[in-house]
Amino acid sequence: MMTPMRVLIPLPDHDFDVTEVAVPWRLLTDAGHQVVFATERARTRPAADARLLTGVLFGQLGAEDEPKRFYEQLTAAPEFTATTAWADVDVTAYDGLLLPGGHAPGMRQYLGSDQLQQQVARFWALGRPVGAICHGVLVLARTRDPETGRSLLADRRTTCLPKYMERTAYLTTAWRLGRYYRTYPAYVEDEVRSALGDPAVQFERGPRVLTRRGTADDDSHAFVVQDGTYLSARWPGDAYLFARRYLELLGA
């Protein structure tokens, strides 16, 4: 039986990815761990990207049914409304940090926060498990080591949302949704690569996929990269494998 641990999951006020939050939350809590959510201001009730619940375009491209059920359960959980403020977090009180993604405009509050990056740098220095998926990898890429001034990922192997996937989603939906799938002018992969000391060696794009996802009992189409206590994944289709490997990191 694994000793119960506390895992911190920072979130923006709205627009985070349904699957990338709900699946790790469900697997972590089912394993007996405590998840604490943090938002910019304490006691904010966060909300996922609504389009992912109803379908991004003509009912398609949204979250799968099981992650949507998990999200419904999450919204009824007391920890979802009892959020702590990013600035008030004592990082030493947590055994793990998990950084989810999302691409809609509300994510910029979280992806670009200097305050959050300072807390992430403090936690990273503890050498405890850190997981990041999709756009969540940007938080680490943008966070500087206070001693070296370099990105936290400068010497790490990593993956993130691949450029081909971000570009395809954007080109498929731009006629209707504009830049909904382009959070920033730069692609996520390009920014993450620019943070690495040797991107040709350190960046791992993984197998090419567009629609096939990993599931609760099939990891055939999922992909993660582990480098020490750091775990990264590409998109919602990796969420189940990502959550299970993160549990293994906590156990180690």
C-alpha positions as CSV (number, residue, x, y, z in Angstrom):
1,M,0.0,0.0,0.0
2,M,1.5,3.3,-1.1
3,T,1.8,6.0,1.6
4,P,-0.7,8.8,0.8
5,M,0.9,11.8,-0.6
6,R,-0.1,15.4,-1.5
7,V,0.0,16.6,-5.1
8,L,-0.3,20.2,-6.1
9,I,-2.1,21.0,-9.4
10,P,-2.1,24.7,-10.3
11,L,-4.9,25.9,-12.7
12,P,-6.1,29.0,-14.4
13,D,-9.5,30.4,-13.6
14,H,-10.9,28.8,-16.8
15,D,-10.0,27.1,-20.1
16,F,-7.8,24.2,-18.9
17,D,-8.1,20.8,-20.6
18,V,-10.8,18.5,-19.3
19,T,-8.9,15.3,-19.7
20,E,-5.4,16.5,-18.6
21,V,-6.9,17.5,-15.2
22,A,-9.7,15.0,-14.6
23,V,-7.9,11.8,-15.5
24,P,-4.8,12.4,-13.3
25,W,-7.1,13.7,-10.5
26,R,-9.2,10.5,-10.7
27,L,-6.3,8.1,-10.7
28,L,-4.4,10.0,-8.0
29,T,-7.4,10.1,-5.6
30,D,-8.3,6.5,-6.4
31,A,-4.8,5.6,-5.3
32,G,-5.4,7.3,-2.0
33,H,-3.5,10.5,-2.6
34,Q,-4.6,14.1,-1.8
35,V,-4.8,16.5,-4.7
36,V,-4.7,20.2,-3.9
37,F,-5.7,22.7,-6.6
38,A,-4.2,26.2,-6.7
39,T,-5.5,29.2,-8.6
40,E,-4.2,32.8,-8.8
41,R,-6.7,33.9,-6.1
42,A,-7.7,31.5,-3.2
43,R,-11.1,29.9,-3.3
44,T,-11.6,30.5,-7.0
45,R,-13.9,27.8,-8.5
46,P,-12.0,27.0,-11.8
47,A,-13.7,25.8,-14.9
48,A,-12.4,23.7,-17.8
49,D,-12.6,24.7,-21.5
50,A,-16.4,24.4,-22.1
51,R,-15.9,23.6,-25.8
52,L,-14.1,20.3,-24.8
53,L,-17.3,19.3,-22.9
54,T,-19.7,19.9,-25.7
55,G,-17.5,19.3,-28.8
56,V,-15.2,21.9,-30.4
57,L,-16.7,21.7,-33.9
58,F,-20.0,20.1,-34.8
59,G,-19.8,18.1,-31.6
60,Q,-16.4,16.6,-32.4
61,L,-12.8,17.2,-31.2
62,G,-13.8,17.3,-27.5
63,A,-13.0,15.2,-24.5
64,E,-14.0,11.5,-24.5
65,D,-16.9,10.3,-22.4
66,E,-15.0,8.8,-19.4
67,P,-12.8,11.9,-18.8
68,K,-16.0,14.0,-19.0
69,R,-17.5,11.8,-16.3
70,F,-14.4,12.2,-14.2
71,Y,-14.6,16.0,-14.7
72,E,-18.2,16.0,-13.5
73,Q,-17.1,14.1,-10.4
74,L,-14.3,16.6,-9.9
75,T,-16.5,19.6,-10.0
76,A,-18.5,18.1,-7.0
77,A,-15.3,17.4,-5.0
78,P,-14.6,19.7,-2.1
79,E,-10.9,20.3,-3.2
80,F,-12.1,21.8,-6.4
81,T,-13.6,24.9,-4.7
82,A,-11.2,25.0,-1.7
83,T,-8.4,26.2,-3.9
84,T,-5.3,27.9,-2.5
85,A,-3.6,30.9,-4.0
86,W,-0.4,30.4,-6.0
87,A,1.4,33.0,-3.9
88,D,0.4,31.3,-0.6
89,V,1.6,27.8,-1.6
90,D,4.3,26.3,0.7
91,V,5.9,24.0,-1.8
92,T,7.7,22.0,0.8
93,A,4.3,20.7,2.0
94,Y,3.8,18.8,-1.3
95,D,5.2,15.5,-2.5
96,G,4.5,16.1,-6.2
97,L,3.6,18.9,-8.7
98,L,1.5,18.3,-11.8
99,L,1.2,20.9,-14.6
100,P,-1.8,20.3,-16.9
101,G,-2.4,22.0,-20.3
102,G,-5.1,23.5,-22.4
103,H,-5.0,25.8,-25.4
104,A,-7.9,28.3,-25.1
105,P,-7.2,31.9,-24.3
106,G,-7.8,31.6,-20.5
107,M,-4.7,29.5,-20.2
108,R,-2.4,32.5,-20.6
109,Q,-3.2,33.5,-17.0
110,Y,-1.4,30.3,-15.9
111,L,1.1,29.8,-18.6
112,G,2.5,33.3,-18.3
113,S,2.4,33.9,-14.6
114,D,5.7,35.1,-13.1
115,Q,4.3,34.3,-9.6
116,L,3.5,30.7,-10.5
117,Q,6.9,30.3,-12.2
118,Q,8.6,31.4,-9.0
119,Q,6.8,28.7,-7.0
120,V,7.5,26.1,-9.7
121,A,11.2,26.9,-9.5
122,R,11.1,26.4,-5.7
123,F,9.4,23.1,-6.0
124,W,11.7,21.9,-8.8
125,A,14.7,22.6,-6.5
126,L,13.4,20.0,-4.1
127,G,13.9,17.2,-6.5
128,R,10.4,15.8,-6.1
129,P,8.2,14.4,-8.9
130,V,7.1,17.0,-11.5
131,G,4.7,16.1,-14.3
132,A,3.8,18.3,-17.2
133,I,1.5,17.5,-20.2
134,C,0.8,19.4,-23.4
135,H,0.9,23.2,-22.9
136,G,1.9,22.6,-19.2
137,V,5.4,21.9,-20.4
138,L,5.6,25.7,-21.3
139,V,5.4,26.5,-17.6
140,L,8.7,24.6,-17.0
141,A,10.3,25.9,-20.2
142,R,9.6,29.5,-19.2
143,T,10.7,29.0,-15.6
144,R,14.3,30.0,-14.9
145,D,16.7,28.4,-12.5
146,P,17.5,31.3,-10.0
147,E,21.1,30.2,-9.9
148,T,21.9,29.7,-13.6
149,G,19.3,31.9,-15.2
150,R,18.6,29.0,-17.7
151,S,15.3,27.3,-18.2
152,L,14.5,24.4,-15.8
153,L,14.4,22.2,-18.9
154,A,17.8,23.3,-20.3
155,D,19.4,19.9,-19.5
156,R,16.3,17.6,-19.5
157,R,14.7,15.3,-22.0
158,T,11.1,16.2,-22.7
159,T,8.1,16.1,-25.0
160,C,5.2,18.5,-25.3
161,L,2.4,19.2,-27.7
162,P,3.9,18.5,-31.2
163,K,3.9,21.2,-33.8
164,Y,2.2,19.1,-36.4
165,M,-0.7,18.4,-34.0
166,E,-1.1,22.1,-33.0
167,R,-0.9,23.2,-36.6
168,T,-3.5,20.6,-37.8
169,A,-6.0,21.5,-35.1
170,Y,-5.6,25.2,-36.0
171,L,-5.9,24.8,-39.7
172,T,-8.9,22.5,-39.3
173,T,-10.9,24.9,-37.2
174,A,-9.6,28.4,-38.0
175,W,-12.4,29.1,-40.5
176,R,-14.9,28.9,-37.6
177,L,-12.9,29.5,-34.4
178,G,-10.1,31.7,-35.4
179,R,-7.0,31.3,-33.2
180,Y,-8.7,29.1,-30.7
181,Y,-6.0,26.4,-31.1
182,R,-3.1,28.9,-31.3
183,T,-2.5,30.0,-27.7
184,Y,0.6,32.0,-28.7
185,P,2.2,33.2,-32.0
186,A,4.9,30.6,-31.4
187,Y,4.1,26.9,-31.5
188,V,4.5,25.1,-28.2
189,E,7.1,22.8,-29.6
190,D,9.2,25.6,-31.0
191,E,9.2,27.4,-27.6
192,V,10.0,24.3,-25.7
193,R,12.8,23.4,-28.1
194,S,14.3,26.9,-27.7
195,A,14.6,26.3,-23.9
196,L,16.7,23.1,-24.4
197,G,20.5,23.0,-24.5
198,D,20.5,20.5,-27.3
199,P,17.0,20.1,-28.7
200,A,18.0,17.6,-31.4
201,V,19.0,15.2,-28.6
202,Q,16.6,16.2,-25.8
203,F,13.3,16.7,-27.5
204,E,11.2,13.6,-28.2
205,R,8.2,14.1,-30.4
206,G,6.9,10.5,-30.1
207,P,4.9,8.5,-32.6
208,R,2.8,10.5,-35.1
209,V,-0.9,10.5,-34.1
210,L,-3.9,12.8,-34.7
211,T,-7.0,11.0,-33.4
212,R,-6.1,7.8,-31.7
213,R,-5.8,8.1,-27.9
214,G,-4.6,6.0,-25.0
215,T,-7.3,4.8,-22.8
216,A,-7.8,3.4,-19.3
217,D,-6.7,-0.1,-20.5
218,D,-4.8,0.5,-23.7
219,D,-1.5,2.5,-23.9
220,S,-0.8,1.6,-27.6
221,H,-1.2,5.1,-28.8
222,A,0.1,7.0,-25.7
223,F,3.6,8.4,-25.2
224,V,5.5,9.9,-22.3
225,V,9.1,10.9,-21.6
226,Q,10.7,10.4,-18.2
227,D,13.9,12.0,-17.2
228,G,14.7,11.4,-13.5
229,T,11.8,12.8,-11.5
230,Y,10.5,14.7,-14.4
231,L,7.7,13.3,-16.6
232,S,6.2,14.9,-19.7
233,A,3.4,14.0,-22.2
234,R,2.1,15.4,-25.4
235,W,-1.7,15.8,-25.3
236,P,-5.0,14.5,-23.8
237,G,-4.4,11.2,-25.6
238,D,-1.5,10.5,-23.3
239,A,-3.4,11.3,-20.0
240,Y,-4.0,7.8,-18.7
241,L,-0.4,6.6,-19.3
242,F,0.9,10.0,-17.9
243,A,-1.2,9.6,-14.7
244,R,-0.1,6.0,-14.2
245,R,3.6,6.7,-14.7
246,Y,3.3,9.7,-12.4
247,L,1.9,7.4,-9.7
248,E,5.0,5.2,-10.2
249,L,7.2,8.3,-9.7
250,L,5.4,9.1,-6.4
251,G,5.8,5.6,-5.3
252,A,9.5,5.6,-6.0
